[in-house]
Amino acid sequence: MNYRHLLVFIAVICLCACQAPEGERSVQESSSAQSLKSAFADDFFLGVAVSANHINGNKPREMELVAREFNAITAENSMKSMNIHPERDSFFFDEADRLMVFAEENDMHFVGHALVWHSQQSPWLEKITDSAEMAIALTEHINALVTRYIGKVDAWDVVNEALNEDGSYRESNFYKVMGRDYLLHAFREAQKADPEVDLIYNDYNLWKPEKRAGVVRLVKWLQDEGIDVDAVGMQGHWSLIGPDLSDVEASINAYAELGVDVLVSELDVTALPNPWDLEGAEISQNFEGSEYMDPYRSGLPDSVQLLLAERYEDIFRLFLKHRDKLTRVSFWGVCDGHSWLNGWPIEGRTNYPLLFDRSLKNKKAYDAVMALSNLEAEE
């Protein structure tokens, strides 16, 4: 353990000494403590993605935690086209409307996710094969969503995951029908529908040099076409050992040089083995489970808890270093029990990727992040 890790470890011990043991702390008991959103209020938004169960009122304690700890919110799935626009002439706005009300009541930065994505899209969109018809369909979809939430949604993930790992364009149905112009069309229509809303390109593995270069080309092209791209969203589906944070830092700097904000839009850190060194977030991939691939069914060992805390400490130290470029850091899930990583890339595993455990108790990773914010404030 080097000197800076020792400092963080001592700070964590001091925090824990003033509280009940981790296994005994409740949401109510910790509610008087400083929250994530207040700890980083001068740095960036601290956000979280919530599920339909949260939005529909089935998880009130989780939503209490969300309101207390975070000042930005994203619908994990409820605003994706298959859910919000299931038929061409039919919309389901109920869940998004409830989230909008929650965001307003709690003065939260509201992120719309996502207007155009090749996955979890409406089946009727997948059937379109004519370029002109696809353009009309995208216009109708984007205009309906963006105009409904003018002044309510602060930022939209306009296009999600349009690039391959080598930086080339993914051959989605949108690309096959319209070529790369579908991206230009989507951003242009969103910009026309709400000139004040922030427009984001969002993707995973954006720390990779080849994909980084692809994003730079994409954003420069959109800018040359008159699109005010406001931010690049770097999904942070990372692990205890990767990616190397020097690569993440290189990407933060590269995107900031484009004159856009940088976001960490979907942060979680898997504690489990990754089959065949799979990287990223391609949700079509899944694998059969095994005891080796699901080693912590009965709980996360203290040794791994400490590794997770150290990893989060390193990650947030980097974020704070670049607070002038980062405007939001959003976790992809409220607590371990609701993380999508329990079902991907292997169904039915028990993962521990977030700052709150299955009982909504603060983990050592939470304490390490909070201790880091305190140490930074004292420097």
C-alpha positions as CSV (number, residue, x, y, z in Angstrom):
1,M,0.0,0.0,0.0
2,N,1.6,3.3,-1.1
3,Y,1.4,6.6,0.9
4,R,-1.8,8.0,-0.7
5,H,-3.7,4.7,-0.3
6,L,-2.6,4.8,3.4
7,L,-4.1,8.2,3.8
8,V,-7.4,7.1,2.3
9,F,-7.4,4.0,4.4
10,I,-6.8,6.1,7.6
11,A,-9.6,8.4,6.6
12,V,-12.0,5.5,6.0
13,I,-11.1,4.1,9.5
14,C,-11.9,7.5,11.0
15,L,-15.3,7.6,9.2
16,C,-16.2,4.1,10.3
17,A,-15.2,4.8,13.9
18,C,-17.9,7.4,14.1
19,Q,-20.6,5.1,12.8
20,A,-22.1,1.8,13.6
21,P,-20.5,-1.3,11.9
22,E,-21.3,-1.5,8.2
23,G,-23.7,-4.5,8.8
24,E,-25.7,-2.4,11.2
25,R,-26.0,0.9,9.5
26,S,-29.4,1.8,7.9
27,V,-30.5,4.3,5.4
28,Q,-32.1,6.4,8.2
29,E,-29.0,6.2,10.4
30,S,-26.7,7.5,7.7
31,S,-29.1,10.2,6.5
32,S,-27.5,12.9,8.6
33,A,-24.1,12.2,7.0
34,Q,-22.7,14.2,4.1
35,S,-24.1,13.0,0.8
36,L,-22.4,12.3,-2.5
37,K,-24.1,15.2,-4.1
38,S,-23.0,17.6,-1.4
39,A,-19.5,16.2,-1.2
40,F,-18.9,16.9,-4.9
41,A,-21.2,19.8,-5.4
42,D,-18.4,22.1,-6.5
43,D,-17.0,19.4,-8.9
44,F,-19.7,17.8,-11.0
45,F,-23.2,16.3,-10.9
46,L,-23.5,13.0,-9.1
47,G,-26.1,10.9,-11.0
48,V,-27.9,7.6,-10.9
49,A,-30.0,5.5,-13.3
50,V,-33.3,4.1,-11.9
51,S,-35.4,1.2,-13.1
52,A,-39.1,1.0,-13.9
53,N,-39.7,-0.5,-10.4
54,H,-38.2,2.7,-8.9
55,I,-40.3,5.0,-11.1
56,N,-43.5,3.0,-10.4
57,G,-43.2,3.4,-6.7
58,N,-42.2,-0.2,-5.8
59,K,-38.9,0.8,-4.2
60,P,-39.6,3.8,-1.9
61,R,-36.5,3.3,0.3
62,E,-34.3,3.2,-2.8
63,M,-35.9,6.4,-4.0
64,E,-35.3,8.0,-0.6
65,L,-31.6,7.1,-1.1
66,V,-31.6,8.5,-4.6
67,A,-33.1,11.9,-3.4
68,R,-30.6,12.1,-0.6
69,E,-27.4,11.1,-2.4
70,F,-27.8,12.3,-6.0
71,N,-28.6,15.4,-7.9
72,A,-28.9,13.9,-11.4
73,I,-31.1,11.1,-12.6
74,T,-31.5,8.9,-15.7
75,A,-34.2,6.4,-16.6
76,E,-32.4,3.1,-17.1
77,N,-34.9,1.7,-19.6
78,S,-38.2,3.6,-19.5
79,M,-37.3,6.1,-22.1
80,K,-35.8,3.7,-24.7
81,S,-38.0,3.4,-27.8
82,M,-39.3,-0.1,-27.2
83,N,-40.8,1.1,-23.9
84,I,-41.8,4.7,-24.5
85,H,-42.8,4.3,-28.2
86,P,-43.9,0.6,-28.7
87,E,-46.1,1.2,-31.7
88,R,-45.7,3.9,-34.4
89,D,-48.9,5.7,-33.3
90,S,-48.7,4.8,-29.6
91,F,-46.6,6.2,-26.8
92,F,-46.2,5.2,-23.2
93,F,-45.1,8.3,-21.3
94,D,-46.3,7.3,-17.8
95,E,-43.0,6.2,-16.4
96,A,-41.0,9.1,-17.9
97,D,-43.6,11.5,-16.6
98,R,-43.3,10.2,-13.1
99,L,-39.6,10.5,-13.3
100,M,-39.9,14.0,-14.5
101,V,-42.0,14.9,-11.5
102,F,-39.5,13.2,-9.1
103,A,-36.7,15.2,-10.7
104,E,-38.5,18.4,-10.4
105,E,-39.5,17.8,-6.7
106,N,-35.9,17.0,-5.8
107,D,-34.2,19.7,-8.0
108,M,-32.3,17.1,-10.1
109,H,-30.6,17.3,-13.4
110,F,-32.8,15.1,-15.7
111,V,-31.1,13.1,-18.4
112,G,-33.1,11.5,-21.3
113,H,-31.8,8.2,-22.4
114,A,-31.7,7.4,-25.3
115,L,-33.4,8.8,-28.5
116,V,-31.7,6.5,-31.0
117,W,-30.1,3.2,-30.2
118,H,-29.8,0.0,-32.2
119,S,-30.8,-2.2,-29.2
120,Q,-34.0,-2.2,-27.1
121,Q,-35.6,-0.3,-30.0
122,S,-39.3,-0.4,-31.1
123,P,-40.0,-3.5,-33.3
124,W,-41.7,-1.3,-35.9
125,L,-38.5,0.7,-36.3
126,E,-36.6,-2.4,-37.1
127,K,-38.9,-3.2,-40.1
128,I,-38.2,0.1,-42.0
129,T,-36.0,-0.4,-45.0
130,D,-36.5,2.9,-46.9
131,S,-34.2,5.8,-46.2
132,A,-36.9,8.5,-46.5
133,E,-39.3,6.6,-44.3
134,M,-36.6,6.0,-41.7
135,A,-35.9,9.8,-41.6
136,I,-39.5,10.6,-41.1
137,A,-39.9,7.9,-38.4
138,L,-36.8,9.3,-36.5
139,T,-38.1,12.8,-36.8
140,E,-41.5,11.8,-35.4
141,H,-39.9,9.9,-32.6
142,I,-37.4,12.5,-31.6
143,N,-39.8,15.4,-31.9
144,A,-42.5,13.7,-29.8
145,L,-40.0,13.0,-26.9
146,V,-38.0,16.1,-27.0
147,T,-40.9,18.5,-27.3
148,R,-42.8,16.8,-24.5
149,Y,-40.0,17.4,-22.0
150,I,-38.8,20.8,-23.1
151,G,-37.6,22.6,-20.0
152,K,-37.8,19.4,-18.0
153,V,-35.1,17.2,-19.6
154,D,-31.8,19.0,-19.2
155,A,-29.8,16.7,-21.5
156,W,-30.5,13.9,-24.1
157,D,-28.3,11.0,-25.0
158,V,-29.2,11.6,-28.7
159,V,-27.4,8.6,-30.2
160,N,-26.1,5.6,-28.2
161,E,-23.4,3.2,-29.2
162,A,-23.0,4.0,-32.9
163,L,-19.4,2.8,-33.2
164,N,-17.5,-0.4,-33.3
165,E,-14.4,-1.1,-31.3
166,D,-12.1,0.0,-34.1
167,G,-13.9,3.4,-34.4
168,S,-15.9,2.4,-37.6
169,Y,-19.7,2.8,-37.8
170,R,-21.7,0.0,-36.3
171,E,-23.9,-1.6,-39.0
172,S,-27.2,-1.1,-37.2
173,N,-30.5,-1.0,-39.0
174,F,-30.3,2.8,-38.9
175,Y,-26.9,2.7,-40.6
176,K,-27.9,0.1,-43.2
177,V,-30.9,2.2,-44.2
178,M,-29.5,5.7,-44.0
179,G,-25.7,5.4,-43.7
180,R,-24.0,7.6,-41.2
181,D,-26.4,10.4,-42.1
182,Y,-28.8,9.0,-39.5
183,L,-26.6,10.4,-36.8
184,L,-26.6,13.9,-38.4
185,H,-30.4,13.6,-38.8
186,A,-30.9,12.6,-35.2
187,F,-28.8,15.4,-33.7
188,R,-30.3,18.0,-36.1
189,E,-33.8,17.0,-35.2
190,A,-33.1,17.0,-31.5
191,Q,-31.5,20.4,-31.8
192,K,-34.4,21.8,-33.7
193,A,-36.9,20.4,-31.2
194,D,-35.2,22.0,-28.2
195,P,-32.4,24.4,-29.0
196,E,-31.6,24.8,-25.3
197,V,-31.2,21.1,-24.3
198,D,-27.8,19.5,-24.1
199,L,-27.0,17.0,-26.8
200,I,-24.8,14.0,-26.0
201,Y,-23.1,11.2,-27.9
202,N,-22.9,8.2,-25.5
203,D,-20.9,5.0,-25.9
204,Y,-18.8,2.4,-24.1
205,N,-15.1,1.5,-24.2
206,L,-14.3,5.1,-25.1
207,W,-11.0,4.7,-23.4
208,K,-9.7,2.6,-26.3
209,P,-7.5,4.6,-28.7
210,E,-9.2,3.3,-31.9
211,K,-12.7,4.0,-30.6
212,R,-11.5,7.4,-29.2
213,A,-10.3,8.4,-32.6
214,G,-13.7,7.3,-34.0
215,V,-15.5,9.5,-31.6
216,V,-13.3,12.5,-32.4
217,R,-14.0,12.1,-36.1
218,L,-17.7,11.7,-35.4
219,V,-18.0,14.8,-33.2
220,K,-15.8,16.9,-35.6
221,W,-18.1,15.9,-38.5
222,L,-21.2,16.8,-36.6
223,Q,-19.7,20.2,-35.6
224,D,-18.7,20.9,-39.2
225,E,-22.3,20.2,-40.2
226,G,-23.5,22.9,-37.7
227,I,-24.5,20.6,-34.8
228,D,-23.8,21.9,-31.3
229,V,-22.7,18.7,-29.7
230,D,-22.5,19.5,-26.0
231,A,-21.0,16.4,-24.5
232,V,-19.5,13.0,-25.0
233,G,-20.7,10.4,-22.5
234,M,-18.1,7.8,-21.6
235,Q,-19.9,4.8,-20.2
236,G,-17.8,3.5,-17.3
237,H,-18.5,-0.2,-17.2
238,W,-15.2,-1.1,-15.8
239,S,-13.6,-3.8,-13.6
240,L,-11.2,-4.1,-10.6
241,I,-8.3,-4.3,-13.0
242,G,-9.2,-2.4,-16.1
243,P,-9.1,-0.3,-18.0
244,D,-5.9,1.4,-17.2
245,L,-6.8,4.9,-16.0
246,S,-4.1,6.5,-18.1
247,D,-6.2,5.5,-21.1
248,V,-9.4,7.0,-19.5
249,E,-7.4,10.2,-18.8
250,A,-6.2,10.3,-22.4
251,S,-9.8,10.1,-23.7
252,I,-11.1,12.8,-21.2
253,N,-8.4,15.1,-22.6
254,A,-9.1,14.2,-26.2
255,Y,-12.8,14.8,-26.0
256,A,-12.4,18.1,-24.0
257,E,-10.1,19.4,-26.8
258,L,-13.2,19.2,-29.1
259,G,-14.7,21.9,-27.0
260,V,-17.4,19.7,-25.5
261,D,-18.1,18.6,-21.9
262,V,-17.1,15.1,-20.8
263,L,-19.4,12.8,-18.8
264,V,-19.0,9.5,-17.1
265,S,-22.5,8.4,-17.9
266,E,-22.8,4.8,-16.7
267,L,-20.4,4.0,-13.9
268,D,-20.1,0.6,-12.3
269,V,-17.1,-1.6,-11.4
270,T,-17.7,-5.4,-11.7
271,A,-16.2,-7.5,-8.9
272,L,-16.6,-10.8,-10.9
273,P,-14.5,-12.6,-13.5
274,N,-15.2,-11.5,-17.1
275,P,-15.6,-14.5,-19.5
276,W,-13.0,-14.6,-22.2
277,D,-11.8,-11.1,-21.3
278,L,-15.1,-9.7,-22.6
279,E,-15.1,-5.9,-22.6
280,G,-17.7,-3.2,-22.9
281,A,-21.5,-3.4,-22.8
282,E,-22.8,-5.2,-25.8
283,I,-26.0,-6.6,-24.3
284,S,-26.6,-9.2,-27.0
285,Q,-23.7,-11.3,-25.6
286,N,-24.5,-13.7,-22.7
287,F,-22.9,-16.8,-21.3
288,E,-23.7,-19.8,-19.2
289,G,-22.8,-19.5,-15.6
290,S,-20.4,-21.5,-13.4
291,E,-19.2,-21.5,-9.9
292,Y,-15.9,-20.0,-11.0
293,M,-17.7,-17.2,-12.8
294,D,-20.0,-16.6,-9.7
295,P,-17.7,-16.9,-6.8
296,Y,-19.3,-14.5,-4.2
297,R,-22.9,-15.8,-4.0
298,S,-22.9,-15.7,-0.2
299,G,-21.2,-12.3,0.1
300,L,-18.2,-10.3,-1.0
301,P,-15.0,-11.0,1.0
302,D,-13.5,-8.2,2.9
303,S,-10.3,-8.5,0.8
304,V,-12.4,-7.8,-2.4
305,Q,-14.4,-5.1,-0.6
306,L,-11.0,-3.3,0.0
307,L,-10.0,-3.8,-3.7
308,L,-13.3,-2.3,-4.8
309,A,-12.8,0.6,-2.5
310,E,-9.3,1.2,-3.7
311,R,-10.4,1.0,-7.3
312,Y,-13.2,3.6,-6.8
313,E,-10.7,5.8,-4.9
314,D,-8.4,5.8,-7.9
315,I,-11.2,6.4,-10.3
316,F,-12.6,9.4,-8.4
317,R,-9.1,10.8,-7.8
318,L,-8.8,10.9,-11.6
319,F,-12.3,12.5,-11.9
320,L,-11.4,15.2,-9.4
321,K,-8.1,15.9,-11.3
322,H,-10.2,16.7,-14.4
323,R,-13.2,18.4,-12.7
324,D,-12.7,21.3,-15.1
325,K,-13.7,19.0,-18.0
326,L,-16.2,16.6,-16.3
327,T,-19.7,17.8,-15.7
328,R,-21.4,14.7,-14.6
329,V,-20.6,11.3,-13.1
330,S,-23.6,8.9,-13.1
331,F,-23.8,5.4,-11.6
332,W,-25.7,2.8,-13.6
333,G,-28.0,1.5,-10.8
334,V,-28.9,2.4,-7.3
335,C,-27.5,-0.6,-5.4
336,D,-25.9,-3.9,-6.0
337,G,-29.2,-5.8,-6.1
338,H,-30.5,-3.8,-9.0
339,S,-27.4,-3.7,-11.2
340,W,-27.7,-5.0,-14.7
341,L,-24.4,-6.7,-14.1
342,N,-26.2,-9.5,-12.1
343,G,-27.6,-10.6,-15.5
344,W,-24.8,-9.7,-18.0
345,P,-22.8,-11.2,-19.4
346,I,-23.9,-14.3,-17.4
347,E,-27.4,-14.6,-16.1
348,G,-28.1,-15.0,-12.4
349,R,-24.8,-14.0,-10.9
350,T,-24.3,-12.0,-7.7
351,N,-22.3,-8.9,-8.5
352,Y,-21.2,-6.0,-6.3
353,P,-20.4,-3.1,-8.6
354,L,-21.9,0.0,-6.9
355,L,-21.5,2.0,-3.7
356,F,-24.5,0.7,-1.9
357,D,-25.1,-3.0,-1.0
358,R,-28.3,-5.0,-1.3
359,S,-29.6,-3.6,2.0
360,L,-28.9,-0.1,0.9
361,K,-26.0,0.2,3.3
362,N,-22.9,2.2,2.4
363,K,-20.0,0.0,1.3
364,K,-16.3,0.5,1.9
365,A,-16.2,1.9,-1.6
366,Y,-18.7,4.6,-0.6
367,D,-16.6,5.5,2.4
368,A,-13.4,5.6,0.3
369,V,-15.0,8.0,-2.2
370,M,-16.4,10.2,0.5
371,A,-13.0,10.2,2.3
372,L,-11.4,11.2,-0.9
373,S,-13.7,14.2,-1.3
374,N,-12.9,15.3,2.3
375,L,-9.2,14.9,1.7
376,E,-9.4,16.9,-1.5
377,A,-11.4,19.7,0.3
378,E,-8.6,20.0,2.9
379,E,-5.8,20.2,0.4
